[in-house]
């Protein structure tokens, strides 16, 4: 036969797996020989090498070219062999069966479309048989050709074949790996590899080769929408080209894409190529370059997604992993995770279960040891775009690093509710924009500047002047005070203690939203109670700044621009703070402006420069 | 040719494009990962068909210009046509080309068989280059199907401080989540062509119109299938004078690609010794 590479079907990558000594390398060596794929002289060369060592010839020598492997007669590292057949090119990936070398087995498997699983007919399923099947499941290999090998050792007994086949069927079904054939073989003698062996007339299925050639093309379960993990930005002349490989979907010039986790949206202006092809569309699998309209903010680590179906944003997710570290994995362990084009710090939040390889049950356990498969949930300090392996496998695969060592590989099973929102029953609909995005757009941070102090201490005057100065400076600023909130938001509230507490609570919440929207919210309220001001601070977080406008009651009463003190003295304003109500002086304000010492102008100047600093106003704009 | 035959050929060509597109997309993604994650980075160029195809892929990945130095480990023993090809391409592709002159043969391990000594000189030259320029990554155009030891390589393959390959303790390499985190005194070999076969490279060279050294094409019934130093590389018998004829020849041959490279076959473990010592 000719060994012309035939291009009628795409290349197929098959990883050979199974327990140590069940015959993987022998099977591959023999397959190569029987399909005419060994170079001329190879068998003679290997036979000569065997004679020099005083060994008998082994087919596995065709693969185990590594000196030490020949000495130990065991496969240490994964290797690849090209098997050309008249209908399809098969790349055979030989993976070690020894438990010690599982990291190399998983390396080989992670590149495969299907598996060739070997089981010794005499010895039956070994521990590594079970473990390898579980690794196939984890890695995402969904089809397997099974060879029940060394049938000569059991006298080609059909009952033995049937018993092992039943056991394997159960194991594979549990792992979600579809068996394409169970072939009884004797690899050393080439029985049922390429041609049907007369020794087993009761077998009416395909040969190993025929079963491999029938593996259906990879059809990964795919989610909706476009995905591309940004590898980086290439600058060419004045162009800024965002590069990456399309994981899923299609992108067309003019499409709007969201850059996650930030969520800013940009329109595709061009698809760059060299030599220039004026491409207008690109789809899954292509390595592309995208140019965007307007100022570009996209960078390495971002996931570009179509606006309609972006990934979940969360700081918690559940994953399944193969633990390769020497020390056990425990709850609380901090590791670095690489996925997509990001590297992030993660902590093991829960260790849900460790798979019991020996049985089909999902096991328990509070630590994962070397070569265990475990389900864990991770917590992360930052919000991440998370796609589950069922939707976008290429973006759900990760490795874990401890220092410079890879200690695990795994896949993200699902996004969990973000930790910060877990306290309430509100299911958050995450914004597509981050505070950082809004900051870049506005040129400054959104903050709350909370002015507290007695009536007539100068809050409103300072607030209005500050607002004017900031807006003139190009910032976005807005004053919230009694006049504008009581006109609508708080029109149902009076001036009782309860109503005033509620008034401050509402203003605190609104000011937090203003700040989140990117505005400098200036709240000018007496806000007499520490608890109320504390609640407002809680609503905003780090961007809350309490400014104490200090002036004693006598000085304020002397100013009395609105005549409130006079009315209060006349008994017309019950609970008026400063006369009959209590004002709780701030214990630890970010800034104190004593208006009995500073002029209004000096107070405004001091506060203005403070706000420029805390809101990080971009002076270049 | 009948209409049916034409259709079948067209369908085959379309699928072939898919395979080459897939290989190209993957190699470009690897080159970009190397560039964005491993700094400083350099690429080796032997002017052979593989590393020239790799240079072309780098031009595609970075839109016309190769953003890192391109280095020849020069033994002064390349064939004259190879040096001429280098001069022409470094000029027309505007490469940041550099020659690294390898130490003389007298400085290498005398227990190595004679034909392996050029490789040992290159290994020593590469070690000096990495140490002097403090490169963290070296992009190399080797393929898994060339040689059994290269079949065991990783795409991102760490090297020890002295450049040695610790092949018994290779880190796992899962999917395309590549491992670039290495101690400060190490460097990475980056292998974007690992999954390509010899025939893939020729088909891609033809499709993309990539220039090649004319020595690959038969003259007087002989051609070079693999280019090495002039004293240790022999041409093979062949009448393949075009890329199509080379592809047709490769589709039917059972001779290994490096049959003309005497260094591979002098002793059983010659190549393993070279590679673990730091050879490409």
Interface residues (C-beta under 8 A of the other chain):
Chain A: X2 X3 X4 X5 X6 X7 X8 X9 X10 X11 X36 X38 X39 X40 X49 X63 X65 X66 X67 X68 X76 X77 X78 X79 X80 X81 X82 X91 X103 X104 X106 X107 X110 X111 X139 X231 X232 X234 X236 X241 X243 X244 X245 X272 X273 X274 X285 X286 X287 X289 X300 X324 X338 X339 X341 X394 X397 X398 X399 X401 X403 X404 X405 X406 X409
Chain B: X11 X12 X13 X15 X16 X18 X19 X21 X22 X24 X25 X26 X28 X29 X32 X33 X35 X36 X59 X60 X61 X62 X63 X64 X65 X67 X144 X145 X148 X149 X151 X152 X154 X167 X168 X170 X171 X172 X173 X174 X175 X176 X177 X179 X181 X182 X183 X195 X197 X199 X251 X252 X254 X255 X256 X268 X269 X272
